[in-house]
Amino acid sequence: MTSPSPRSPSSPSKPQLSVRKKILFSFVFVVGVLGSIELLLRVARIGESPAIGVLRFGYDTGIPIFDGDGIEREGEFYQDVPLFEADPNLFWKPIANTPFTGTDGLRLPAPKQQSKRDNTYRIGVIGDSCSFLGTTLYPARFANLIEEATELDVEVVNASCPGYTSFQGKQRLQALWPWEPDIVVAYFGWNDHWKSLNGQTDRDVMQRQMLSDRARTWLGKSRIFWCMYSLRTKLAPLKSIRDAPVRVPLEHYQENLQEILSRSEEHACPTFFVTAPSAYRDGQMPPWSYDFFGQFYGMNANDVSAIPQTHHQYNDVVRQLTESNSNAHLVDVAADWGKESDTEKDPERFRGDRIHLTEQGHQEIAEQLFKRWTELDFRAK
């Protein structure tokens, strides 16, 4: 029977870290690693947050000749200069004090000061490129007609911007109130029913942007965050524009116009709604339009053929709104110009894209606005 082996002398036990210290050391280690990565990214100038962008008018290579909508004159290529800047509430807006804009990015001619002199009548305008492109625009011509018929000194506060939908228009409306307009003219429709290049409606894009802005209050200063954001963007599958929704669905369009009217009523300001005219007619879409709208908006042949009918539905929303509201006044240019007997006048009224206005088109819209204004006998408040 063997005797038990003598117990070896006990070796000193290693000190055990408490759970609290383990967590603390792990936290310090992770923070140290992330801090080192952040420092390296900053030294290497990698992962910088996107700068406030400068948006430009037209296409990357200038405005194609078949689109024919140079800033001022038909058919001239417009080699763009910075005209627009990013905006958290509008997506983009006109830059102030350019060759085409004055104070607050208002389309020229604009008032030189906000304070309103005695005997001054002001026309506020919100709209898209149809209210922005041209040499002498319909709002200025409308103002001239009022001046000729009255003793009023008429000024135009034109807050329109190319590419705007009614969603942006209701936001842009806020820029008018400091100028104390006596009436507001609203002219929308085209951009509302084009497909969204973002794959979402304007309303959804804004909601997502607001959530993102709140989430990035402090993360937005981190280069690591922006590297991960950039990687996620590159790995995310692209959604085909052919499956994208329109920027402003029909029901949203009605809600936006109603909100424009409601906000104008709060300022005791009558609103003139212009139905957007067009030289696109049922069954008569020009051959080039199929390639153009297919390339830039992902529209198939049926979508392009349906443009006149789709646009008519949006104009019907304008008509319905003005029928049920006493402070909403209809200037139905689309109906007046849409008669089949007037097709020969289309080249006189529209540029080559059949949407934007020639100088003659601007003049005729001004005359219709003045006729409606005279019928209602508006004067300064």
C-alpha positions as CSV (number, residue, x, y, z in Angstrom):
1,M,0.0,0.0,0.0
2,T,1.5,3.2,-1.2
3,S,1.6,6.2,1.0
4,P,0.1,9.4,-0.3
5,S,2.6,11.7,-2.0
6,P,3.5,14.7,0.0
7,R,1.5,17.8,-1.0
8,S,3.6,20.1,-3.1
9,P,4.0,23.5,-1.6
10,S,1.1,25.7,-2.7
11,S,2.0,28.3,-5.4
12,P,0.8,31.8,-4.9
13,S,-2.6,32.4,-6.6
14,K,-2.9,35.1,-9.3
15,P,-5.1,38.1,-8.3
16,Q,-8.5,37.9,-10.0
17,L,-9.9,41.0,-11.6
18,S,-13.4,42.0,-10.5
19,V,-16.2,42.1,-13.1
20,R,-16.3,45.8,-12.7
21,K,-12.6,46.2,-13.6
22,K,-13.0,43.8,-16.6
23,I,-15.8,45.9,-18.0
24,L,-13.8,49.1,-17.4
25,F,-10.7,47.8,-19.1
26,S,-12.8,46.5,-22.0
27,F,-14.4,49.9,-22.4
28,V,-11.1,51.7,-22.3
29,F,-9.7,49.2,-24.9
30,V,-12.6,49.7,-27.3
31,V,-12.6,53.4,-26.9
32,G,-8.8,53.4,-27.5
33,V,-9.2,51.4,-30.6
34,L,-12.0,53.5,-32.0
35,G,-10.2,56.7,-31.0
36,S,-7.1,55.5,-32.9
37,I,-9.1,54.6,-36.0
38,E,-10.9,58.0,-35.8
39,L,-7.6,59.8,-35.5
40,L,-6.1,57.9,-38.5
41,L,-9.2,58.6,-40.6
42,R,-8.9,62.3,-39.8
43,V,-5.2,62.4,-40.5
44,A,-5.9,60.6,-43.8
45,R,-8.9,62.9,-44.5
46,I,-11.1,59.9,-45.0
47,G,-14.8,59.8,-44.0
48,E,-15.4,63.5,-44.1
49,S,-19.1,64.4,-43.8
50,P,-20.8,65.5,-47.0
51,A,-20.4,69.2,-47.5
52,I,-23.4,71.4,-48.3
53,G,-23.8,70.7,-51.9
54,V,-24.3,73.2,-54.7
55,L,-27.0,72.1,-57.0
56,R,-26.9,73.2,-60.6
57,F,-29.5,73.8,-63.2
58,G,-30.0,71.4,-66.2
59,Y,-28.0,68.3,-67.0
60,D,-24.3,67.4,-66.5
61,T,-23.4,68.3,-70.1
62,G,-25.6,71.3,-70.4
63,I,-29.2,71.4,-71.5
64,P,-29.9,69.1,-74.5
65,I,-31.1,71.0,-77.5
66,F,-34.2,69.0,-77.8
67,D,-35.2,69.9,-74.3
68,G,-35.0,73.5,-75.3
69,D,-35.3,75.1,-71.8
70,G,-32.4,77.4,-71.4
71,I,-32.7,79.8,-68.4
72,E,-33.8,82.7,-70.6
73,R,-33.8,82.0,-74.3
74,E,-35.2,79.0,-76.3
75,G,-32.7,76.6,-77.8
76,E,-29.5,78.1,-76.3
77,F,-27.3,75.8,-74.3
78,Y,-27.0,77.1,-70.8
79,Q,-23.6,76.2,-69.3
80,D,-24.6,76.3,-65.7
81,V,-23.2,78.4,-62.9
82,P,-24.2,77.6,-59.2
83,L,-27.8,78.7,-58.8
84,F,-29.1,76.4,-56.1
85,E,-27.9,75.2,-52.7
86,A,-29.0,72.4,-50.4
87,D,-31.6,73.1,-47.8
88,P,-32.9,70.9,-45.0
89,N,-36.5,71.8,-45.5
90,L,-36.7,72.3,-49.2
91,F,-34.1,69.8,-50.5
92,W,-32.7,72.7,-52.5
93,K,-33.4,76.4,-53.0
94,P,-32.1,79.3,-55.2
95,I,-28.9,81.0,-54.0
96,A,-29.3,84.7,-53.3
97,N,-27.8,87.4,-55.5
98,T,-27.0,85.5,-58.7
99,P,-27.5,86.8,-62.2
100,F,-31.1,85.5,-61.9
101,T,-31.9,86.0,-58.2
102,G,-31.9,88.8,-55.7
103,T,-32.4,89.0,-51.9
104,D,-33.4,85.6,-50.3
105,G,-33.0,83.9,-53.7
106,L,-36.1,85.5,-55.1
107,R,-36.3,85.5,-58.9
108,L,-35.6,88.9,-60.4
109,P,-37.0,91.4,-60.6
110,A,-37.5,91.4,-56.8
111,P,-38.3,94.2,-54.3
112,K,-35.2,95.9,-53.0
113,Q,-36.4,96.0,-49.4
114,Q,-38.9,94.0,-47.2
115,S,-40.6,97.0,-45.8
116,K,-43.7,97.9,-47.8
117,R,-44.1,101.5,-48.9
118,D,-47.5,103.2,-49.1
119,N,-49.5,102.5,-52.3
120,T,-47.4,99.3,-52.9
121,Y,-49.2,96.1,-54.0
122,R,-47.2,92.9,-53.8
123,I,-47.8,89.7,-55.8
124,G,-46.3,86.6,-54.1
125,V,-45.5,83.6,-56.4
126,I,-44.6,80.0,-55.6
127,G,-44.0,77.5,-58.4
128,D,-41.5,75.5,-60.4
129,S,-39.4,76.2,-63.5
130,C,-42.5,77.4,-65.4
131,S,-42.5,80.4,-63.1
132,F,-38.7,80.8,-63.1
133,L,-37.5,80.3,-66.7
134,G,-37.7,83.2,-69.2
135,T,-36.6,86.7,-69.8
136,T,-39.8,88.6,-68.7
137,L,-41.8,86.2,-66.7
138,Y,-45.6,86.1,-66.4
139,P,-45.6,87.5,-62.7
140,A,-43.7,90.6,-63.9
141,R,-46.0,91.0,-66.9
142,F,-49.0,90.6,-64.6
143,A,-47.6,93.3,-62.3
144,N,-47.1,95.6,-65.3
145,L,-50.8,95.2,-66.3
146,I,-52.0,96.1,-62.9
147,E,-49.8,99.2,-62.8
148,E,-51.1,100.3,-66.2
149,A,-54.7,100.0,-65.0
150,T,-54.3,101.4,-61.5
151,E,-52.2,103.9,-59.6
152,L,-50.6,101.1,-57.6
153,D,-46.9,100.5,-57.4
154,V,-46.7,96.7,-58.0
155,E,-43.8,94.5,-56.9
156,V,-43.3,90.7,-57.4
157,V,-42.0,88.4,-54.7
158,N,-41.3,85.3,-56.9
159,A,-40.1,82.4,-54.6
160,S,-40.4,79.8,-57.4
161,C,-37.6,77.3,-58.1
162,P,-36.9,74.8,-60.9
163,G,-37.7,71.2,-59.9
164,Y,-40.2,72.1,-57.2
165,T,-43.3,70.1,-56.4
166,S,-46.3,71.3,-54.4
167,F,-44.6,69.6,-51.4
168,Q,-41.7,72.0,-51.6
169,G,-44.0,74.8,-52.6
170,K,-46.0,74.7,-49.3
171,Q,-42.6,74.9,-47.5
172,R,-41.3,77.7,-49.7
173,L,-44.5,79.7,-49.0
174,Q,-43.0,80.7,-45.7
175,A,-40.5,82.8,-47.5
176,L,-43.3,85.1,-48.8
177,W,-44.8,86.3,-45.5
178,P,-42.1,88.7,-44.4
179,W,-42.7,90.5,-47.7
180,E,-46.4,91.0,-46.9
181,P,-47.9,89.9,-50.3
182,D,-51.4,91.0,-51.1
183,I,-52.2,87.9,-53.2
184,V,-50.4,84.6,-53.8
185,V,-50.1,82.9,-57.2
186,A,-49.4,79.1,-57.1
187,Y,-48.4,77.2,-60.3
188,F,-47.5,73.5,-59.8
189,G,-48.2,70.1,-61.3
190,W,-45.4,68.9,-63.6
191,N,-42.7,67.8,-61.1
192,D,-45.4,66.3,-58.9
193,H,-46.2,63.5,-61.3
194,W,-42.7,62.7,-62.5
195,K,-41.1,59.6,-61.0
196,S,-38.9,60.1,-58.0
197,L,-35.2,59.7,-58.7
198,N,-34.8,58.9,-55.0
199,G,-37.2,56.0,-55.1
200,Q,-39.5,57.6,-52.6
201,T,-42.2,60.3,-52.5
202,D,-41.1,63.8,-51.5
203,R,-43.0,63.3,-48.2
204,D,-41.2,60.0,-47.4
205,V,-37.8,61.5,-48.3
206,M,-38.4,64.4,-45.9
207,Q,-39.6,62.1,-43.1
208,R,-36.5,59.9,-43.5
209,Q,-34.3,62.9,-43.6
210,M,-35.7,64.3,-40.4
211,L,-35.2,61.0,-38.6
212,S,-31.7,60.8,-40.0
213,D,-30.9,64.3,-38.9
214,R,-32.0,63.6,-35.3
215,A,-30.1,60.4,-35.2
216,R,-26.9,62.1,-36.4
217,T,-26.9,64.9,-33.9
218,W,-23.6,63.7,-32.4
219,L,-22.7,60.8,-34.6
220,G,-22.4,63.2,-37.5
221,K,-19.1,64.4,-36.2
222,S,-17.5,60.9,-36.4
223,R,-15.5,59.9,-39.4
224,I,-16.1,56.2,-38.6
225,F,-19.9,56.9,-38.8
226,W,-19.5,58.5,-42.3
227,C,-17.3,55.6,-43.5
228,M,-19.9,53.1,-42.4
229,Y,-22.7,55.2,-43.9
230,S,-20.8,55.4,-47.2
231,L,-20.2,51.6,-47.2
232,R,-23.8,50.9,-46.5
233,T,-24.9,53.2,-49.4
234,K,-22.5,51.4,-51.8
235,L,-23.7,48.0,-50.7
236,A,-27.4,48.8,-50.7
237,P,-29.1,47.4,-53.8
238,L,-30.3,50.2,-56.2
239,K,-34.0,50.4,-56.8
240,S,-35.0,50.6,-60.4
241,I,-36.5,54.0,-61.3
242,R,-39.1,52.0,-63.3
243,D,-40.5,50.8,-59.9
244,A,-40.3,54.2,-58.2
245,P,-43.3,56.1,-57.1
246,V,-44.1,59.6,-58.4
247,R,-42.8,62.4,-56.3
248,V,-46.2,63.6,-55.2
249,P,-49.1,61.1,-55.5
250,L,-52.4,62.6,-56.5
251,E,-53.9,62.5,-52.9
252,H,-50.7,64.2,-51.6
253,Y,-51.1,66.8,-54.3
254,Q,-54.6,67.7,-53.1
255,E,-53.4,67.9,-49.5
256,N,-50.4,70.1,-50.4
257,L,-52.6,72.6,-52.3
258,Q,-55.1,72.6,-49.5
259,E,-52.3,73.4,-47.0
260,I,-51.0,76.2,-49.3
261,L,-54.5,77.7,-49.3
262,S,-54.9,77.3,-45.5
263,R,-51.6,79.0,-44.8
264,S,-52.5,81.8,-47.1
265,E,-55.9,82.3,-45.5
266,E,-54.1,82.6,-42.1
267,H,-52.4,85.7,-43.6
268,A,-55.7,87.0,-45.1
269,C,-54.1,86.5,-48.6
270,P,-56.2,85.3,-51.5
271,T,-54.6,82.6,-53.6
272,F,-54.7,82.3,-57.4
273,F,-54.2,78.7,-58.6
274,V,-52.9,78.3,-62.2
275,T,-53.6,75.0,-63.9
276,A,-50.3,74.1,-65.7
277,P,-50.8,74.2,-69.5
278,S,-49.2,71.8,-71.9
279,A,-48.7,71.1,-75.6
280,Y,-48.8,67.3,-74.8
281,R,-52.1,66.0,-76.2
282,D,-53.8,62.6,-76.1
283,G,-52.5,60.4,-78.8
284,Q,-50.0,63.0,-80.0
285,M,-46.9,62.6,-77.9
286,P,-43.8,63.5,-80.0
287,P,-41.5,60.7,-81.0
288,W,-38.5,62.2,-79.1
289,S,-40.5,62.1,-75.8
290,Y,-40.4,58.3,-75.5
291,D,-36.5,58.3,-75.5
292,F,-36.3,61.4,-73.3
293,F,-38.7,60.3,-70.6
294,G,-37.4,56.8,-70.8
295,Q,-33.8,57.9,-70.2
296,F,-34.4,60.5,-67.5
297,Y,-37.5,59.2,-65.7
298,G,-37.5,55.4,-66.4
299,M,-40.9,55.7,-68.1
300,N,-42.1,53.0,-70.5
301,A,-44.0,53.7,-73.7
302,N,-47.4,53.4,-71.9
303,D,-46.3,55.8,-69.2
304,V,-45.2,58.3,-71.8
305,S,-48.4,58.0,-73.8
306,A,-50.4,58.5,-70.6
307,I,-48.6,61.9,-69.7
308,P,-51.5,64.1,-71.0
309,Q,-54.1,62.1,-69.1
310,T,-52.0,62.0,-65.9
311,H,-51.4,65.7,-66.1
312,H,-55.1,66.3,-66.7
313,Q,-55.9,64.5,-63.4
314,Y,-53.5,66.8,-61.5
315,N,-55.1,69.9,-63.0
316,D,-58.6,68.5,-62.0
317,V,-57.4,68.5,-58.4
318,V,-56.7,72.3,-58.8
319,R,-60.2,72.8,-60.2
320,Q,-61.9,70.9,-57.5
321,L,-60.1,72.8,-54.8
322,T,-61.1,76.2,-56.2
323,E,-64.7,75.1,-56.6
324,S,-65.1,74.4,-52.8
325,N,-63.1,77.3,-51.4
326,S,-64.0,81.0,-51.7
327,N,-60.4,82.2,-51.1
328,A,-59.1,80.0,-53.9
329,H,-59.4,81.5,-57.3
330,L,-58.9,79.4,-60.5
331,V,-57.0,80.6,-63.5
332,D,-57.6,77.7,-65.8
333,V,-54.9,78.2,-68.4
334,A,-54.7,74.5,-69.2
335,A,-58.4,74.4,-70.2
336,D,-58.1,77.6,-72.3
337,W,-55.1,76.4,-74.1
338,G,-56.1,72.8,-74.4
339,K,-58.8,73.3,-77.1
340,E,-58.1,71.3,-80.2
341,S,-58.7,74.5,-82.2
342,D,-55.7,76.1,-80.5
343,T,-53.1,73.4,-81.5
344,E,-51.5,75.8,-84.0
345,K,-50.7,78.2,-81.2
346,D,-48.7,75.7,-79.2
347,P,-45.3,76.6,-80.8
348,E,-46.0,80.2,-80.0
349,R,-46.7,79.5,-76.4
350,F,-44.3,76.7,-75.5
351,R,-40.7,76.0,-75.8
352,G,-39.4,72.9,-77.5
353,D,-40.1,70.7,-74.5
354,R,-43.9,71.6,-74.7
355,I,-44.0,72.5,-71.0
356,H,-42.0,75.6,-70.4
357,L,-43.3,79.0,-71.7
358,T,-42.1,81.2,-74.4
359,E,-42.3,85.0,-74.0
360,Q,-45.7,84.9,-75.7
361,G,-46.8,82.2,-73.3
362,H,-45.8,84.3,-70.3
363,Q,-47.7,87.2,-71.7
364,E,-50.9,85.2,-72.2
365,I,-50.8,83.8,-68.7
366,A,-50.3,87.3,-67.3
367,E,-53.3,88.5,-69.2
368,Q,-55.4,85.7,-67.9
369,L,-54.3,86.5,-64.3
370,F,-55.1,90.1,-64.8
371,K,-58.5,89.3,-66.2
372,R,-59.3,87.2,-63.2
373,W,-57.9,89.8,-60.8
374,T,-60.0,92.5,-62.4
375,E,-63.2,90.3,-62.2
376,L,-62.6,89.9,-58.5
377,D,-61.7,93.6,-58.1
378,F,-58.7,93.1,-55.8
379,R,-56.8,96.0,-54.4
380,A,-54.2,96.5,-51.7
381,K,-55.2,95.4,-48.2
